[in-house]
Amino acid sequence: MNQDSPLHPLLRARTAPKQPAFIELFFDLVYVFALTQLTHLLINDLTLKGGFEALVLLLALWWIWVLTAWMTDEFDPQHPSVQWYVILVMFGIFLMAIQVPEGFHGNGLFFAATFAAINFGRFFFVVRAARRTAVLNHVLRARFWSIISTLGWIPGAFVDGWARGALWLLALAVDYVSAALRWPTPWRLGRALGPALEITATHVAERYRQVFIIALGEIVLSMGMTFTGSDPDGFTLRRTVALVLSFASAALMWRLYVYQAGGQLGPAIAASPNPHRLSQWSSYAHMIMIAGTILTAVGFTLAMEHPIPHTPPSWVVGITGGPALFLVGRVGFEYVIFGRVTMPRLIGILALVGLSPVVIHLPSEVTLASTTFVLLALAATDTARGRRRPPQQAAPPA
């Protein structure tokens, strides 16, 4: 438990600032590169196999981000030891991101070994920093399952293709499922108790908002780089239309995220009887939304780079499937905050899915326009609802 005590010099004090520290903003910068690498991986291989590989790599990178965000919530990010720890993790993520294009080919062992090294480094840091505290038992529980997951990461690096993906996905399932079950362990360690650790609602909410904005920035970055780098003629009509629609879609996704739920995560965590569980489910919802933004960036980039009379089915997966996946995560996020789901977002998901078999017969910019229209309709519905009703207060499910 966080304490203002000389016995716990590295733990975050109750009186510490609740906003993310500069070291955390610096840490997030490496995820700009990581998400760009995942986007390019899908652009080069937008197939079922490529999508599966990108999913596994995203789950690995996201898991490290979540645990690092928890670390900087529990430990004082202003302390030099914590800052150096975060920088080392950041360097590890940087090395993993470099290997993303070859993660399922020649450099799988390097990727897996870096992931395992970050896990073990976290363990040794916390054992040193949190001895004689409730945090230590919490980390020992997590370490038990992390060691088991490593048994899938290292062998997975010595096989190829689908077999590697299956082993790595199994290892990640151990991490994700054990965390969802509060890291149950044998012997006297037992299961993590929610009240054993405090959580800073404002800090955690800001961290999720920041990483989602970085994901949206990937759409803008991909659009800008594609527009300026692929065609010497620059502002052709079709490419300019694709650029405008892509930017509009990114702005609408931001609007749909921040409307009510985006600003209520902190109060929801504070009001929840189990703030750790709510923060955990919020991380899953954000991961889905980020996956949707990456897929959107892929589809929009392909449509801008190669405007053609008919939209290939693989492009449709990105152009309509990416926003649909974002909305799936947004629906889950809304449930976490308010304990209910609004019908317009479900209709939006169905509309995007229903458009998919139709737009393959249409020019790529028409497909972009159709997707943008659905997002615009949802944003307009939110605006109309907001005028008729007072702002909703967070009411997380029990």
N, C-alpha and C positions, 0 to 999 in steps of 0.2 A: 504494500500500500504506500502511496506517495506520502512522504513525511518531510517536514522542515526540520531535519535533524542532522547533526554532524556525522551520525553513523551512516547516512545515506547521501553522500556528496554528489552522486551522479543522477539521483532520481529527480524528476521534475517536481518543484515545490508547488503547493497549492496557490501560492501568490505569484507564480511565474506568469509571464504574458501568455495569453491563450492563442494568439495568432501564430501561424507557422514562422519559424526562424529563417534567416537568410540561407543557412546551410541546407534547409529542406527545399527551398526554391532552386538552389544550385543543383541539388540532387535530381530534381525533376527534369533538368535540362537534358540529361543523358537519355531520358525516355523520348525526347523529340527524335533523337537519332534512332532509337530502338523501334519506334512506331514507323518511321520512314523505311527502315530496313524490312519490316514486315509488309508494308505496302508494296515495295518493289518486288519482294518475293512473290506476292500474289499477282502483280502485274505480269511478271514473267511466266507464271504458271497458274493461271486461274482455272484449275481443274479440281476434281474431287481430291486427288492426292495432294495437290498444292495447298488446298484449303485445309486439309487435315494436318499437314505439317505446320502451317502457319498457326493453327489453333493450338497445337501442342506447345509451340515456342511462345505464343502469347500467354498461355496459362503459366508457363515457367517464369516469364518476366514479370507478370502481374503478381504472382505469389510473393516474389522478393519485394516488390513495391509495397504490398500490403503489410508485410512483416516489418519492413523498415519504417513505415508510417506508424505502426504500433510502437516500435522502439523509441521513436522520437516523441511519442506521446507520453510514454512512461519515463523516459530518461531526459535529462536536461540538454536540449540541443545547443545551449550556450557553453556547455562545458567542453574544453579542448579534447578530452578523451572521446566524448561522444561525436564530436565533429570529425575527428580523424577516422573513427569507425565508419561514419556515413560516407566519407570520401573514399575509403577503401572499398566499400560496397558499391559505390558509384563506379569506381574503376572496374570492378568485376562485371557490372552490368554492361559497361562500355565494351569490354572484351567479348561478352556473350553476344551483344548486338552486332559486333563485327562479324561473328561467325554465323549469323542468322541465314545468309544465303547458302551456306555450306553445312548447316546444322544437321541435315539428313544425308550428307554425302561424306566428304573427306575429313571434316573437322568435328565430328560428333563427340569424340572423346574429350576434346578441349572444352566444348560447350558443357558437357555433363560434369567434367571435373571442376570447372569454374562454379557451376551451380552448387555442387557439393561443398566446395571450399567456402562459399559464402555462408552456407548453412552451418558448417562447423565453426567458422569464425564468429558467427552470431552467438553460438553456444558458449565459446570460451570467453567472449567479451562479457556476456551477462553473468556467467558464473563468477567472474572477477568483480563485476560492478555491483551485483545485487545480492551478495552473500548476506545471510542473516535477515532476509526479507521474504515476503510472500511472493515476490516476483521470481525468486530462484526456483521454487517448486513448480511454478507455472511454466518456466522455460525447460525444466527437466522433463516435464510431461511432453512438451512439444518436441524436445530433442529425441525422446524415445521413438516417436513416430517418424521423425526426420531421418534417423539412422535406417529405419526400415525402408523408407522411400529411396534412400541412396542405393539400396540393393537392386533397385530397378534401373536407376540412372546409369551406373557404370556398365553393367552388362549390356544395356541397350545400345551403348556406343560401339559395341563390337559386332552388331548385326546391322542390316541395311533395310531401307524402305519401310514398308508397313510394319515389320517386326520391331524395328527401332521405335516407331511411333507408338505401337501397342505397349511396349515396356515402359516408355517414358510417360505415357498417359496413365498407366497403372500406378506408377510412382507418384504422379501428381494427384491421382485420386486418393492415395493414402494421405497426402498432406491436406487436401481440401476436406475430405470426409472426417478425418480425425479432428480437424479444427472445428467442423460443424458439430461434432459430438463432444466438444470441449476436452479433447485429448485424454480420453480415458486410458489409464495405465494400470498394470497389475501392481502388486505389492502395496506399500503404504502411501504411494503418491496419489492414488485414486483419480478423481476427475476434477478439472478446474472449476472453481466456484465463481460465479459472476461477481459477487461483492469483494472477492479477494484482491482485485485490482481496480483502481480508479481509472476513469476515462474522461478526457477533457472534450466535452461535446463540441465546443466552438472550433477547437484545433482539428479534430477529426473531420468535421464537416468541411472546413476550408481545404484540407488536404484532398478530399475527394473532388471538390469543385475545381481545384487547380489541375489535377491530372486529367479531368474531363476536358477542360479548356485546351490543354496540350493536344489531346486527341482531335478536337475540332480544328486546331491549328494545322494538323496534318492534311486535312482537306484543302485548306487555303494554300499551304506550302506546295502540295502536289499540283494544284491548279496553276499556281504562279510559275513553277519550274517548267511544267509541261508547255504552258502557253508561250513562254519566252525562249524555250530551248529546242522545240521540235520543228518549228516552221519559220523559215526566214521571211516569209511574207507577213507574219504577225497577224494583224487584225483582219483576217478574212471573216466574212459574215457568219459562217457556220461555227467557226471556232470562237468567235466573240459571243455568239448566243450561248454556246456551251459554257463559256467562262462566267457569264452573268448568271445563268441558271445554277451553276455549281456554287458560286458564292452565295446566292440567295438561299440555296438549300442548307448550306452551313449555318447561315444566320438564323434560319428558321429552326434548325435543330437546337441551336443555342437557346432560342426563345422557348421552345417546348421543354427544354431541360429546366430552365430557371423558373418557369411559371409555377408559383406556389411551392411545389415540392423542392425545387432547387434551393430555396431560401429557408426551408423548414427542417433540414436535416439536423442541425444543431439542437433546436428545441425538441425534436423528436427523440434524439439520443438522451437528452436531459430528462425527458418525461417518461422514458421507457422503464419498465420494471427490470429489464435485462438489457442495459445499454451495450454490453459487449456483443450479445446476439444480434441486436439491431444493426450495430456497426458492421458486423460480419455479413449479414444479408445485404446491407448497402454495398459492400465491396463486390458481391456477386452481381448485383444489378448494374453497378458501374462498369464492371468487366464486360458485360453483355453490350452495354451502350458503346463502350470503346471499340469492341469488335465490330459493331455496326458502323461506326465512323470510319474505321480502317477499310472495311468492305466498300463503303460509299466512296471513299477517296479512290479506290481501285477502279470502280466502275466509271466514275466521272472522268478520271484521267484517261482511260482507254477511249471513252466517247469523244473527248476533246482532241486526243492525239490522232485519232483515225476516224473522222466523221464519215459515215457510210450510209447508204440508203436503207439498210436493214440492220437491226441491232442483234448481234449474235447472242444466243442463249446464255453463254458464260458472262457476257457483259451485263445482261439483265439481272443476273445474280447479284452483281455489285450495285447497279443503278437503282433497282427497286428492292432487292433483298437487303442491301445495307441499311437503308432507312427503316425497313420493316424490322430488322433485328434491333436497331436502335430503339424503336417504339416498344418492342418486347421488353427490353431492359428498363425503359421508362415506365412501363406499366408495373413492373416489379418494384421499381423505386417508389412509385406512388403508393403501392400497397404497404411498403415498409413505413412510409411517413404517415399515411392517413388510415390504414387498415381497410381500404376499399379501392376499387378500380372504376374509373369513369368510362362510359360507353364509347365516346368519340375516338379514343385511342385504339380501342379494339376494332372499331369500324375502319380506322386508318390502316391498321395492319392487314385486315381483310381486303381493303381496296388495293393496297400495294401488291398483295399476293394475286388478286384477281387481274391486275394489269399485266402481270408477267407473261402469260401466254398470248396476250394481244400485241404487246409492243415489239415483239420479235419481228413483226412484219412492218414496223415503222422506222423512219430514220432515227439515228441515235439522239439527235437534239430534241425530237418529239418525245422520246422516252424520258429524257431529262426533264422536259417541261411537264410531263404527266406526274412524275415523282414530286417535282417542286410544287405542283398544284395541290397534291394531297397534303403535303406538309403545310402549305399556306392555309388550306381549309381548316386544318387542326388548330393552327395558331389563331386564326380568326374566331374559331369556336371558343377557344380559351379566353380571348379578349371579350367576347360577348358574355360569356358566363361570369367573368370577373366584374363586369359592369352591373349585372343583375344581383350578384351575391357578394356579401362581405368576404374578405380574405379568410381562408380556412386556417384553423389552428392545428398544429400537429396532434395527431391522435393515434400513436402507433399501436399495433395489435399487441395483445398481452402475450 
